[in-house]
Amino acid sequence: MKLILSRVETARQQALAKVDQLFADDIQAMLGPMQHLHALKAAAAASGDMTLFDDEGDRQASLSNAAASNARLALVDQRRRSFKRRIRDCTSSAEIEAVLVEVRLDNGSLNG
């Protein structure tokens, strides 16, 4: 069975990928170069493991930082998913492009 995509469906698939790409770049920038260390520290802090911490205050700060980071990431991911939902609901290539324009405008505020 051969699958033939309409122009709108092709534009939709490309737009969905573009949204993920734009958001992925900015999410990576938000996480920063030390993301793996921060993730390890958050997991250790949550489990009570003190190996990576000087004291209980340091562990608590790591938990607090992880919660704040997760909240920021959740907001960005909600926006990403909202744009993708809107693209899926589009019925024309023009509608899809209009949403992509919004994504590109919004994209500049992801790190702010």
N, C-alpha and C positions, 0 to 999 in steps of 0.2 A: 504494500500500500504506500503510495507516494503522498507526502504531505505538501500541500501548496498553501503558502501563507499569503494573505492579502497584503497590500501595501500598508494598510493601517496596522495590521498585526506585526509586520516586519518593523515598522516605525516604533510600535509599542515595545517590542522586545529590545530594540536598540536603546530606547529611552530608559527602560528599566535598568539595563546594564549601565548606562551613563549615570543614572542616579546613584547606583551602588558605588561606582568608581569615584564620583565626586565626594560622596560622604566617606568612603573608605580612606581617601587621602587625608581628609580633615580629622577623622577619628584617629588615624595613626599619628597625626601631628599632636592631637590632644594627649594621647597616651605617652608620647615621648620616647626617647631612646632607652630609658630605664624601666620600661613597662614590665619586663619579665621579673626584675628584682621587686618592683612594687607588688606584683601579683603574688610572688612568693611570700613577701612580708605580710600581705593581707591574709593569706591562707594561714600562715604561722600564727599571726595575731589572733585570728578567729579560733584557732584550735588551742590557744593558750601556750604554744611553744615559745619560749623566751630566747631561743638560740640566736635570733637575729636582732635582739633588742638589748639596750643597755639597762633598762629598768621597766617597770610597769607603766610609767608615764609615756615612755617611748612606744610601747605596745599599744596603749590606748590612742596615741596620736596616729599611729598607723591605721588603726580601725576607723578613726574619724576621717582620715584622708581618703581611705578606700571608699567609705560611704559617700563622701562628697563627690569623688570622681565617678562613682557608679551613677549617682543622680544626674550629673552633667551628661554622661554618656547615654543614659536612658532618654533624656530630653532630645538629644540629637537623633537617636534611633527612632523615636516617635515621629520626628519630622521626616526622616527618611522613609519610614513606612507609610506616612500620610501622603507624601508625594507619589510613592509607588501605587498606592490605592487609587489616587486620582488619575494616574496614567492608565491604570487598568480599566477605569470607567469611561475613558475617552472614546468617542466614536469616529473621530477624524484625525488625520495627521496634523491639521492646524491646531486642534485642541491639545494634542500631545506636545507640539512645539511650544504652545503657550505655557504649559506646565513646566517644560524644561527651562524656559526663560525665567520663571519664578525660582526654580531650583538654583539656577546660576546666580541670581540676585541674592537669594537666601544663603547660598554657599559661602559668600564672603563673611557672613556673621557667625559661622560655626565656631571659630576659635575665640570669638570675642566674648 
